[in-house]
Amino acid sequence: MKIGLSKSKYMHNAKCCGWGHKLAKILLVIGGLNWGLVGVGMLLSSNWNVINLLLGSMPTFEAIVYILVGVVAIMKLFNCKCKTCAVGDSSGANPGMDQNM
């Protein structure tokens, strides 16, 4: 009897949600790096908020980026619920989803 989970059964399928997972990953990386730079900038008493530096003259676009990063972070908290990612898991949560993250 096999004890571990079948890797292929729970491996994230990039085709299941198409560009959505890739966009989410990009936004989370952008948001994480930005917050890291904000913290470093605070320690050095300067503004290292890259989103603000790039989009500061367009506050609406800056707000949209922040909202998208927040929405994606909330979505990642609950994992992907699509049929392909949830195969074999009755709860809909996918333990292998973040292996590729």
MDAnalysis code that builds the backbone (N, CA, C; Angstrom):
import MDAnalysis as mda
import numpy as np

u = mda.Universe.empty(303, n_residues=101, atom_resindex=np.repeat(np.arange(101), 3), trajectory=True)
u.add_TopologyAttr("name", ["N", "CA", "C"] * 101)
u.add_TopologyAttr("resid", np.arange(1, 102))
u.add_TopologyAttr("resname", ["MET", "LYS", "ILE", "GLY", "LEU", "SER", "LYS", "SER", "LYS", "TYR", "MET", "HIS", "ASN", "ALA", "LYS", "CYS", "CYS", "GLY", "TRP", "GLY", "HIS", "LYS", "LEU", "ALA", "LYS", "ILE", "LEU", "LEU", "VAL", "ILE", "GLY", "GLY", "LEU", "ASN", "TRP", "GLY", "LEU", "VAL", "GLY", "VAL", "GLY", "MET", "LEU", "LEU", "SER", "SER", "ASN", "TRP", "ASN", "VAL", "ILE", "ASN", "LEU", "LEU", "LEU", "GLY", "SER", "MET", "PRO", "THR", "PHE", "GLU", "ALA", "ILE", "VAL", "TYR", "ILE", "LEU", "VAL", "GLY", "VAL", "VAL", "ALA", "ILE", "MET", "LYS", "LEU", "PHE", "ASN", "CYS", "LYS", "CYS", "LYS", "THR", "CYS", "ALA", "VAL", "GLY", "ASP", "SER", "SER", "GLY", "ALA", "ASN", "PRO", "GLY", "MET", "ASP", "GLN", "ASN", "MET"])
u.atoms.positions = np.array([
    [0.841, -1.179, 0.000],
    [0.000, 0.000, 0.000],
    [0.885, 1.240, 0.000],
    [0.582, 2.175, -0.866],
    [1.333, 3.416, -0.970],
    [0.859, 4.411, 0.074],
    [1.802, 4.996, 0.788],
    [1.447, 5.943, 1.844],
    [1.286, 7.360, 1.311],
    [2.196, 7.818, 0.462],
    [2.199, 9.207, -0.019],
    [1.142, 9.474, -1.078],
    [0.927, 10.747, -1.354],
    [-0.009, 11.160, -2.394],
    [0.630, 10.987, -3.758],
    [-0.150, 10.634, -4.715],
    [0.350, 10.529, -6.079],
    [0.648, 11.925, -6.598],
    [1.890, 12.156, -6.974],
    [2.293, 13.489, -7.416],
    [1.497, 13.939, -8.638],
    [1.290, 13.044, -9.584],
    [0.574, 13.430, -10.792],
    [-0.890, 13.733, -10.511],
    [-1.458, 13.083, -9.502],
    [-2.864, 13.297, -9.182],
    [-3.109, 14.706, -8.624],
    [-2.154, 15.211, -7.849],
    [-2.344, 16.504, -7.201],
    [-1.478, 17.612, -7.779],
    [-0.680, 17.294, -8.792],
    [0.172, 18.319, -9.395],
    [-0.701, 19.351, -10.090],
    [-0.363, 20.601, -9.915],
    [-1.141, 21.687, -10.517],
    [-1.070, 21.610, -12.039],
    [-2.209, 21.705, -12.682],
    [-2.290, 21.664, -14.136],
    [-2.386, 23.090, -14.644],
    [-1.333, 23.577, -15.297],
    [-1.291, 24.971, -15.753],
    [-2.384, 25.293, -16.759],
    [-2.926, 24.280, -17.442],
    [-3.950, 24.529, -18.452],
    [-5.345, 24.671, -17.852],
    [-5.514, 24.315, -16.585],
    [-6.859, 24.285, -16.013],
    [-7.500, 25.670, -15.973],
    [-6.764, 26.638, -15.532],
    [-7.316, 27.987, -15.429],
    [-6.581, 28.952, -16.345],
    [-5.746, 28.418, -17.191],
    [-5.052, 29.228, -18.185],
    [-4.211, 30.332, -17.597],
    [-4.424, 31.517, -18.102],
    [-3.620, 32.670, -17.731],
    [-3.890, 33.147, -16.311],
    [-4.972, 32.714, -15.703],
    [-5.331, 33.170, -14.358],
    [-4.278, 32.857, -13.317],
    [-3.744, 31.627, -13.338],
    [-2.712, 31.252, -12.367],
    [-1.414, 32.008, -12.623],
    [-1.076, 32.186, -13.877],
    [0.156, 32.911, -14.204],
    [0.047, 34.374, -13.774],
    [-1.094, 34.993, -14.043],
    [-1.308, 36.377, -13.644],
    [-1.281, 36.508, -12.123],
    [-1.909, 35.557, -11.431],
    [-1.923, 35.583, -9.973],
    [-0.502, 35.486, -9.423],
    [0.289, 34.596, -9.994],
    [1.663, 34.422, -9.541],
    [2.468, 35.706, -9.751],
    [2.311, 36.333, -10.907],
    [3.025, 37.575, -11.215],
    [2.617, 38.684, -10.245],
    [1.305, 38.818, -10.006],
    [0.829, 39.867, -9.103],
    [1.306, 39.638, -7.669],
    [1.343, 38.380, -7.225],
    [1.817, 38.100, -5.876],
    [3.309, 38.395, -5.734],
    [4.070, 38.091, -6.754],
    [5.508, 38.401, -6.718],
    [5.709, 39.914, -6.706],
    [4.991, 40.620, -7.567],
    [5.093, 42.086, -7.607],
    [4.720, 42.680, -6.250],
    [3.621, 42.224, -5.692],
    [3.173, 42.738, -4.396],
    [4.150, 42.425, -3.277],
    [4.658, 41.197, -3.263],
    [5.615, 40.814, -2.225],
    [6.910, 41.604, -2.307],
    [7.442, 41.734, -3.518],
    [8.670, 42.511, -3.691],
    [8.456, 43.974, -3.330],
    [7.303, 44.499, -3.728],
    [7.015, 45.905, -3.422],
    [6.961, 46.125, -1.912],
    [6.268, 45.243, -1.183],
    [6.184, 45.410, 0.264],
    [7.541, 45.240, 0.926],
    [8.361, 44.340, 0.397],
    [9.716, 44.202, 0.921],
    [10.520, 45.475, 0.733],
    [10.397, 46.073, -0.449],
    [11.108, 47.321, -0.724],
    [10.557, 48.483, 0.104],
    [9.256, 48.484, 0.358],
    [8.667, 49.522, 1.220],
    [9.296, 49.431, 2.611],
    [9.446, 48.214, 3.131],
    [10.059, 48.033, 4.447],
    [11.504, 48.496, 4.481],
    [12.282, 48.133, 3.463],
    [13.678, 48.577, 3.384],
    [13.738, 50.096, 3.274],
    [12.865, 50.659, 2.456],
    [12.828, 52.117, 2.307],
    [12.497, 52.817, 3.612],
    [11.606, 52.227, 4.398],
    [11.265, 52.822, 5.694],
    [12.474, 52.827, 6.625],
    [13.243, 51.736, 6.602],
    [14.434, 51.670, 7.446],
    [15.486, 52.697, 7.026],
    [15.520, 53.004, 5.733],
    [16.494, 53.961, 5.209],
    [15.915, 55.365, 5.054],
    [14.718, 55.564, 5.563],
    [14.025, 56.860, 5.495],
    [13.897, 57.386, 4.069],
    [13.471, 56.498, 3.165],
    [13.236, 56.917, 1.774],
    [12.044, 56.150, 1.215],
    [11.587, 56.554, 0.047],
    [10.429, 55.931, -0.588],
    [10.896, 54.919, -1.630],
    [10.768, 53.632, -1.310],
    [11.120, 52.579, -2.253],
    [9.876, 51.845, -2.734],
    [8.729, 52.463, -2.639],
    [7.485, 51.866, -3.119],
    [7.479, 51.970, -4.644],
    [7.844, 50.875, -5.303],
    [8.015, 50.880, -6.752],
    [6.699, 51.191, -7.465],
    [5.596, 50.640, -6.990],
    [4.291, 50.888, -7.616],
    [3.976, 52.381, -7.567],
    [4.231, 52.990, -6.414],
    [3.988, 54.425, -6.283],
    [4.934, 55.234, -7.156],
    [6.196, 54.814, -7.229],
    [7.161, 55.537, -8.054],
    [6.799, 55.454, -9.539],
    [6.290, 54.290, -9.971],
    [5.923, 54.118, -11.385],
    [4.572, 54.727, -11.725],
    [3.603, 54.580, -10.813],
    [2.228, 54.982, -11.118],
    [1.716, 56.124, -10.241],
    [2.605, 56.773, -9.500],
    [2.191, 57.831, -8.576],
    [1.453, 58.973, -9.242],
    [1.779, 59.232, -10.508],
    [1.100, 60.320, -11.218],
    [-0.284, 59.891, -11.703],
    [-0.578, 58.588, -11.601],
    [-1.891, 58.047, -11.995],
    [-2.483, 57.268, -10.821],
    [-3.024, 57.975, -9.825],
    [-3.484, 57.312, -8.601],
    [-4.557, 56.252, -8.818],
    [-5.374, 56.403, -9.844],
    [-6.404, 55.396, -10.115],
    [-5.766, 54.077, -10.519],
    [-4.763, 54.123, -11.397],
    [-4.080, 52.900, -11.814],
    [-3.296, 52.287, -10.657],
    [-2.713, 53.139, -9.836],
    [-1.985, 52.659, -8.656],
    [-2.944, 51.904, -7.725],
    [-4.123, 52.472, -7.496],
    [-5.122, 51.821, -6.642],
    [-5.580, 50.495, -7.242],
    [-5.736, 50.434, -8.556],
    [-6.155, 49.197, -9.223],
    [-5.116, 48.102, -9.016],
    [-3.841, 48.445, -9.128],
    [-2.773, 47.452, -8.908],
    [-2.837, 46.930, -7.477],
    [-2.981, 47.819, -6.501],
    [-3.062, 47.396, -5.100],
    [-4.282, 46.502, -4.865],
    [-5.409, 46.853, -5.453],
    [-6.631, 46.052, -5.298],
    [-6.444, 44.675, -5.922],
    [-5.867, 44.609, -7.120],
    [-5.643, 43.319, -7.781],
    [-4.717, 42.425, -6.965],
    [-3.654, 42.986, -6.426],
    [-2.734, 42.203, -5.598],
    [-3.473, 41.674, -4.362],
    [-4.294, 42.498, -3.745],
    [-5.072, 42.065, -2.578],
    [-6.074, 40.978, -2.903],
    [-6.771, 41.121, -4.017],
    [-7.755, 40.116, -4.433],
    [-7.064, 38.778, -4.716],
    [-5.936, 38.820, -5.409],
    [-5.205, 37.592, -5.724],
    [-4.705, 36.933, -4.441],
    [-4.235, 37.712, -3.485],
    [-3.773, 37.148, -2.220],
    [-4.910, 36.432, -1.491],
    [-6.093, 37.027, -1.493],
    [-7.252, 36.390, -0.861],
    [-7.626, 35.107, -1.601],
    [-7.571, 35.153, -2.928],
    [-7.883, 33.957, -3.724],
    [-6.903, 32.835, -3.405],
    [-5.630, 33.147, -3.252],
    [-4.626, 32.129, -2.961],
    [-4.817, 31.525, -1.575],
    [-5.388, 32.290, -0.642],
    [-5.667, 31.746, 0.685],
    [-6.620, 30.559, 0.613],
    [-7.539, 30.596, -0.333],
    [-8.555, 29.562, -0.445],
    [-8.249, 28.540, -1.533],
    [-7.088, 28.639, -2.178],
    [-6.647, 27.739, -3.253],
    [-7.609, 27.744, -4.436],
    [-7.203, 27.080, -5.466],
    [-7.991, 26.987, -6.692],
    [-9.128, 25.983, -6.497],
    [-10.300, 26.331, -6.911],
    [-11.465, 25.452, -6.752],
    [-11.951, 24.880, -8.082],
    [-11.174, 25.059, -9.158],
    [-11.630, 24.540, -10.446],
    [-11.634, 23.010, -10.424],
    [-12.389, 22.403, -11.304],
    [-12.549, 20.953, -11.313],
    [-11.233, 20.230, -11.533],
    [-10.381, 20.774, -12.382],
    [-9.117, 20.104, -12.688],
    [-8.194, 20.101, -11.479],
    [-8.112, 21.206, -10.755],
    [-7.233, 21.279, -9.591],
    [-7.776, 20.468, -8.416],
    [-9.081, 20.319, -8.331],
    [-9.694, 19.640, -7.194],
    [-9.923, 18.149, -7.433],
    [-9.413, 17.579, -8.510],
    [-9.622, 16.163, -8.813],
    [-9.131, 15.313, -7.655],
    [-9.985, 14.426, -7.197],
    [-9.600, 13.488, -6.158],
    [-9.658, 14.045, -4.752],
    [-10.083, 15.263, -4.573],
    [-10.152, 15.856, -3.250],
    [-11.569, 16.337, -3.023],
    [-12.287, 15.679, -2.147],
    [-13.705, 15.993, -1.955],
    [-13.927, 17.366, -1.348],
    [-12.925, 17.913, -0.658],
    [-13.110, 19.236, -0.044],
    [-12.921, 20.367, -1.038],
    [-12.305, 20.064, -2.191],
    [-12.047, 21.104, -3.175],
    [-10.712, 21.788, -2.981],
    [-10.099, 21.587, -1.818],
    [-8.780, 22.169, -1.584],
    [-7.743, 21.280, -2.245],
    [-6.698, 21.871, -2.731],
    [-5.688, 21.112, -3.445],
    [-4.350, 21.225, -2.725],
    [-3.920, 20.167, -2.048],
    [-2.693, 20.251, -1.290],
    [-1.459, 20.468, -2.134],
    [-1.503, 20.137, -3.420],
    [-0.339, 20.294, -4.265],
    [-0.328, 21.575, -5.064],
    [-1.322, 22.437, -4.884],
    [-1.430, 23.635, -5.703],
    [-0.217, 24.529, -5.607],
    [0.282, 24.737, -4.388],
    [1.365, 25.690, -4.211],
    [2.746, 25.083, -4.402],
    [2.827, 23.846, -4.887],
    [4.125, 23.251, -5.164],
    [4.856, 24.012, -6.244],
    [4.122, 24.553, -7.199],
    [4.748, 25.266, -8.316],
    [4.891, 26.742, -8.037],
    [4.492, 27.198, -6.886],
    [4.521, 28.615, -6.550],
    [5.887, 29.049, -6.179],
])
